[in-house]
């Protein structure tokens, strides 16, 4: 009797467990976001469908249940579209995963569906259990595709999504088998445990807050992302959605859907790092520096502190890039970045601002401290850098600005540092200069002058003057140098030393230089036609930007052809500074010009740091000695010795020598005595108009050999 009672109770208990299991299945069936259908394998009719299926197809339950898909009108074409045709595979293998299908909604729209099918026994009847996910829009966007695929695999393949049920106390009361694939735990490892113990300490407080919010808001999806420790001890990022279904007797807890998004978070972190860091040096980039400067200035305003900004520019970096290549230049930038980081150990932020410019943020510094830091930087980068088996010269210039006194905003402060840097570079480099408000006025004036110069080029306001060059032995006019002139409509004449360097720096020298060359050649061709004897050579200065510009040789050829000037009547002057800084970058162009048959002259020799060895490399025809030697010729024997040495070496290389800046008869006599061939200066003639030169040439007025030594033309 007792045994019968026990068996009865066991049956009743099994029935109760079965009932609960069925209720839970029914609850999940109803609430699942995946479309679920149950069809008879006997007659193919729908036995049941969930709300997601009805929402996906647009039909009502009454229109579907008890009918076949063909009767409903779900399949768009042949009967083969019906998943019942793969029922044989279902019977043979127990299920079919990832079956592509299609259906037509009640509104007539064709949709694509991804199906998972398996055979089940429902109340003694063989049925087909189908899970469907609408994937029609998966090609709309890559992110949507990834999300769709991950969700489908999680729901259908049980590969990524983890389903967890927590009780009101936050304890795990159910864990899906997917937990083992995702985090390495078996479900029984976590059931009955506190999951908050496995959440990253930095995330626990926020996750507990969301859990409490879920308790207060039943039926509302609460999203979260946090780090969770897997069984191997690594932190994994989980994307989680929780919904409070405690009131649902079939669930009785908070259902949490989790997926591993560690790779996505790591990719996002890499993208963020790339967005705010320089890929070459690894330093913060310009955008990141601007953010940090904004924060520092905001905090400094509230605390009454001063913020310092140092703007560093490498001296001579362009020469390295042009002569040794960008790879060597990149290695130099990396080495400089490492030196900056190593010499700044007081909490300063170092960033690469762009090109060969670096910035340093001092979150609390006065002028003295900022200058001292700039000094440490200049010392650190002064030593040569050894890269790619070469020794590259170091050195740089620094502009220093302090906020808020030099600028109330990040933009103003950086602009002030840039102005100070320009002053340091203009002074020769290797210096640290602190911003002064007067510099702003100078910078503004320079900016306005640049705008006016651009307008002058477009309006044709520039002109040319021509300064004769005489032969010291005969007094004859042998050459004429074309000099740019600018008569500003409001300011009047602007001296060349004020606008020519600006044109070179801004690149305006390219269109200006082309115009000067063509105009000068055109005038020289007319002089040649009008000359009764030998016409003078026209001499035109060319800058570094012109020589570096591709196609410059072809441009000269076109100008000579258009103006009719013989190449032998044209001399191009290249300054000594260009030779020092740009010879390797422009050597091919210089060889091409030499091959045309025109003359090349080294201009302003003695003003830079070149050696006489450049004579051989350039293969020049003429040398023009800088006017700085002329001032002390009469009083300084050393200057005379230098000029004689330069003249002798130039003659040894087959070049004639022109001395610039002759203003007195005594200077002219000394230059002739020292072996100078030609001279140029106010003693002989001031710059004249093209008409004046034409008149001199046509009247043979340049023959002044009867004036005695040294001859002086009667101009």
PyMOL commands that set and color helices and strands:
alter all, ss='L'
color gray80, all
select helices_A, chain A and resi 2-31+51-57+61-64+69-72+79-81+83-93+142-157+178-183+187-190+195-198+201-216+262-276+286-303+317-324+326-343+367-382+410-426+437-459+496-506+509-530+544-548+552-563+567-569+576-595+613-618+627-629+637-652+665-673+690-698+705-707
alter helices_A, ss='H'
color red, helices_A
select strands_A, chain A and resi 35-40+46-49+95-104+110-122+125-134+162-166+172-175+222-229+235-245+253-260+307-314+349-354+357-362+385-387+390-392+396-403+432-434+462-471+477-488+492-494+537-542+570-575+599-605+622-625+656-660+678-680
alter strands_A, ss='S'
color yellow, strands_A
deselect
rebuild
show_as cartoon
